[in-house]
Amino acid sequence: MWQPKAGVTLPGGWCATEDMLSPRSPATHLERCDTGLVFTMAHRFPALTAEQKKELSEIAQRIVANGKGILAADESVGTMGNRLQRIKVENTEENRRQFREILFSVDNSINQSIGGVILFHETLYQKDSQGKLFRNILKEKGIVVGIKLDQGGAPLAGTNKETSIQGLDGLSERCAQYKKDGVDFGKWRAVLRIADQCPSSLAIQENANALARYASICQQNGLVPIVEPEVIPDGDHDLEHCQYVTEKVLAAVYKALSDHHVYLEGTLLKPNMVTAGHACTKKYTPEQVAMATVTALHRTVPAAVPGICFLSGGMSEEDATLNLNAINLCPLPKPWKLSFSYGRALQASALDAWGGKAANKKATQEAFMKRALANCQAAKGQYVHTGSSSAASTQSLFTACYTY
């Protein structure tokens, strides 16, 4: 660790003191890495080296660079089965593999729109028809490979059907193995809902702490954690109430991340957009959604976070793109990259075009590329709605109590 001499004035008006030089002092200190000086938090036992921080920061920035976003292809076997059932295709491992091969084998220009792909455990070890691992296909395109790490919800006793997320046991070992297998980021989804006495303080705190512990473990093993506290759209609440709850949840999450010494520059946030409940009779414009969303983020998310990749939350493909575009055009300060991490809202048209038939490969890839490009443009505030969207792209993708 590089340390200044006592009495030396540092950039930004900082001044080195004898206390700063003391190894026993829990004071703020400086580290030098290849990119210059890194101001680190004031605690005696640093969690990460300057080199680890540099790697994590660079991975996070690669994923959201220049309008890029994330394809969330981490559906579990059961969830993928629901998708396939909609297009009348049997839920077999081979059918799941075939569809994902079509997506992952698109033209290399996809790396201009997609910076990262989240995989499910099964998909991480699957291969294309020539025997090449999917993860290697993605890496050759310059796309960062991620993995779903949470293991689903467990009931919180004494609450109104609220849950906390399982998966912390053995997480460090799993992260270490995934890192060896070419994974560079992880994802952990916590679910909170708006209902009678929901979300409770218990659910908010329990899920915030689980997210923070997961993020810390990820970083210790060289993985960038995607922190996903989702306030799901089930219910009839209005936009203002969703904003209130979202702010409350995000404030708790970032308090927990700070308490767990998580390096924010090496993280990404995956939140819900602030929207009314699916059953709300009042309709809101993309501009209203954008103002509420950016206001909530501006009040709660530190500027140190490099990127915010929204989930689509059951919106149609087109609505998810229009809302993201409006968010990036919102006049409020936006110190982070505002991008996407979509599953359903990147795949619905592609699944519809595929229909389980190999002959539809080209049409499937064109549908996927079209949505990816639209969202890349939206992440730059440059998307123009043509008014000629397909039926698949305008269909609501909402599923009550949605699980991956």
SVG drawing of the C-alpha trace seen along z (x, -y; Angstrom):
<svg xmlns="http://www.w3.org/2000/svg" viewBox="-59 -21 66 54">
<polyline fill="none" stroke="black" stroke-width="0.4" points="0.0,0.0 1.3,-3.4 1.1,-6.1 1.8,-9.8 4.1,-11.6 2.5,-13.4 1.7,-17.0 1.5,-16.5 -1.6,-18.0 -3.3,-15.5 -5.7,-15.9 -9.0,-17.3 -7.7,-19.0 -7.0,-15.9 -4.0,-16.2 -2.0,-13.3 -1.7,-13.1 0.2,-10.8 -3.0,-9.0 -3.5,-8.2 -0.1,-6.5 -0.8,-4.4 -1.6,-0.7 -3.8,-0.7 -5.9,-3.7 -9.3,-3.0 -8.8,-6.2 -9.2,-6.7 -6.1,-5.7 -5.0,-5.7 -3.9,-3.0 -2.0,-3.3 -3.0,-1.1 -2.3,-1.3 -5.1,-3.9 -3.9,-6.2 -5.0,-6.8 -7.9,-4.9 -9.6,-6.3 -10.7,-3.4 -13.2,-3.2 -12.1,-3.8 -11.8,-0.4 -8.9,1.5 -9.3,4.7 -9.5,4.0 -11.7,6.6 -10.0,6.3 -6.7,5.3 -6.3,2.5 -5.8,5.1 -9.0,6.9 -10.9,3.6 -9.4,2.7 -10.5,6.0 -14.0,5.8 -14.5,2.2 -13.3,3.0 -15.7,5.9 -18.6,3.9 -17.8,1.0 -17.4,3.4 -20.9,4.8 -22.6,1.4 -20.2,-0.4 -21.7,-2.4 -25.3,-1.5 -24.7,2.2 -26.9,4.2 -27.5,7.7 -29.4,10.7 -30.9,12.5 -30.9,16.1 -30.8,17.6 -34.3,19.1 -34.6,22.3 -35.8,25.5 -39.3,24.9 -39.4,21.3 -38.1,22.1 -40.8,24.8 -43.4,22.1 -41.9,20.1 -41.8,23.2 -45.3,24.2 -46.6,20.9 -45.3,21.7 -46.3,25.4 -42.7,26.8 -41.8,29.6 -39.6,28.7 -36.6,30.9 -32.9,30.2 -32.4,30.5 -35.1,27.9 -33.7,25.5 -30.2,26.0 -31.4,25.5 -33.1,22.2 -30.1,20.8 -27.7,21.9 -29.7,19.8 -29.5,16.8 -25.8,17.2 -24.7,17.9 -26.0,14.6 -23.6,12.3 -20.7,10.9 -22.2,7.5 -24.5,8.4 -21.6,7.3 -22.5,3.7 -25.8,4.2 -25.2,7.0 -22.3,6.6 -23.2,9.5 -25.3,12.7 -26.6,14.3 -26.7,18.1 -28.3,20.8 -26.1,23.6 -27.3,26.0 -26.6,23.5 -23.1,22.7 -22.0,26.2 -24.1,26.8 -22.5,26.9 -23.5,26.0 -24.1,28.6 -20.3,28.5 -19.4,29.2 -18.3,25.7 -19.3,24.5 -21.8,21.7 -19.7,19.7 -16.7,19.8 -18.9,18.7 -20.0,15.7 -16.5,14.9 -15.2,15.0 -17.8,12.3 -16.4,10.1 -19.5,10.7 -19.0,11.1 -20.4,14.4 -22.5,14.3 -24.3,16.9 -27.5,17.0 -26.4,17.7 -29.5,17.4 -31.5,20.6 -35.0,19.3 -37.2,18.1 -37.9,19.4 -40.9,18.2 -40.4,15.5 -42.5,16.7 -45.0,14.1 -45.2,12.1 -47.9,11.9 -46.4,14.6 -43.0,12.7 -39.8,14.5 -36.0,14.3 -33.6,15.8 -31.6,18.9 -28.1,19.7 -25.5,18.3 -24.4,21.7 -21.6,22.9 -21.7,19.7 -18.0,18.9 -17.1,22.4 -19.6,22.1 -18.3,18.6 -14.7,19.9 -15.6,22.8 -17.6,20.6 -14.7,18.1 -12.4,21.0 -15.0,21.9 -15.0,18.5 -17.7,16.6 -17.0,13.0 -20.3,11.8 -23.1,13.1 -26.8,12.4 -29.0,12.6 -32.7,11.7 -34.5,10.7 -38.3,10.4 -40.4,7.9 -44.1,7.2 -46.5,4.4 -49.6,5.6 -51.2,5.4 -48.3,4.9 -45.8,5.6 -43.0,5.1 -42.4,5.5 -39.4,4.1 -38.3,7.7 -38.5,8.6 -36.6,5.4 -33.8,5.9 -33.5,9.6 -33.2,9.4 -30.9,6.3 -28.5,8.2 -28.6,11.3 -27.9,9.2 -25.0,7.5 -23.5,10.8 -23.8,12.3 -22.2,9.3 -19.3,9.4 -18.7,13.1 -18.9,12.6 -16.2,9.9 -13.9,12.0 -14.0,14.5 -13.5,12.1 -17.1,11.9 -19.0,8.6 -22.3,8.9 -25.5,7.8 -27.6,6.7 -31.3,7.3 -33.9,6.1 -37.1,6.4 -40.3,4.8 -42.6,7.0 -45.5,5.3 -48.3,7.6 -51.1,5.5 -53.2,2.4 -50.9,-0.2 -50.3,-3.5 -47.0,-4.9 -46.4,-7.1 -46.7,-4.2 -44.3,-2.1 -41.8,-5.0 -42.1,-5.2 -41.5,-1.5 -38.7,-1.4 -36.9,-4.2 -37.3,-2.5 -35.9,0.8 -33.0,-0.7 -32.0,-2.8 -31.9,0.3 -29.9,2.2 -27.2,-0.4 -26.9,-0.7 -26.3,3.0 -23.8,2.9 -21.9,0.2 -22.0,2.2 -20.6,5.3 -17.8,3.2 -18.9,4.0 -16.9,2.1 -19.6,0.2 -17.5,-0.6 -17.3,3.2 -21.1,3.8 -24.2,3.3 -27.7,2.7 -30.7,4.5 -33.8,2.8 -37.4,2.6 -38.5,-0.5 -41.0,-2.5 -44.4,-1.5 -47.9,-1.2 -49.2,2.3 -50.3,4.5 -54.0,4.2 -53.9,0.5 -56.6,-1.2 -54.7,-4.4 -52.2,-4.4 -48.9,-6.3 -46.8,-7.6 -43.2,-6.5 -42.2,-10.1 -44.0,-9.7 -42.4,-6.3 -39.0,-7.8 -39.4,-10.8 -40.5,-8.5 -37.7,-6.0 -34.8,-8.4 -36.1,-10.4 -36.0,-7.2 -32.6,-6.3 -31.2,-9.8 -32.3,-9.7 -30.8,-6.3 -28.1,-5.0 -24.6,-6.3 -22.8,-7.8 -20.0,-5.3 -22.2,-2.5 -21.2,-2.3 -24.4,-1.0 -28.1,-0.3 -29.5,2.4 -33.3,2.5 -35.4,5.6 -38.5,5.6 -40.9,6.9 -43.4,8.4 -43.7,5.3 -44.1,6.0 -40.9,5.8 -41.9,2.4 -43.0,0.9 -39.7,2.0 -37.8,0.2 -39.9,-2.9 -39.6,-3.3 -35.8,-2.8 -35.6,-5.4 -37.6,-7.9 -35.5,-7.2 -32.3,-8.1 -34.0,-11.3 -35.2,-12.3 -33.7,-15.8 -32.7,-14.8 -29.0,-14.1 -27.9,-10.6 -24.4,-9.8 -24.7,-6.1 -25.1,-4.2 -28.8,-3.4 -29.2,-0.2 -31.2,3.1 -31.0,6.6 -34.0,8.2 -35.1,11.8 -38.7,11.9 -38.4,8.5 -35.5,9.6 -36.7,13.1 -40.5,13.0 -40.4,12.1 -37.5,14.5 -39.4,17.4 -42.5,16.6 -40.4,16.6 -38.7,19.9 -41.7,22.0 -39.4,25.0 -38.4,25.3 -34.8,25.3 -35.9,23.7 -36.8,20.6 -33.3,19.9 -32.7,16.8 -36.1,15.2 -35.4,16.0 -32.0,14.3 -33.3,11.3 -36.1,10.8 -33.5,11.1 -31.1,8.7 -33.9,6.2 -34.8,6.1 -31.2,5.9 -30.5,3.0 -33.7,1.2 -32.7,1.5 -29.1,0.4 -30.6,-2.7 -32.9,-3.3 -29.9,-3.0 -28.5,-6.0 -31.9,-7.9 -31.9,-7.4 -34.8,-5.0 -37.5,-6.1 -40.8,-4.2 -41.9,-3.5 -45.4,-2.4 -45.1,0.8 -44.3,3.2 -45.2,6.9 -47.9,8.5 -45.3,10.4 -43.4,7.3 -46.5,5.4 -48.0,8.4 -47.8,8.1 -45.4,10.6 -46.7,10.2 -46.8,13.4 -48.1,13.1 -45.5,13.9 -42.9,14.4 -40.0,16.7 -36.9,17.5"/>
</svg>
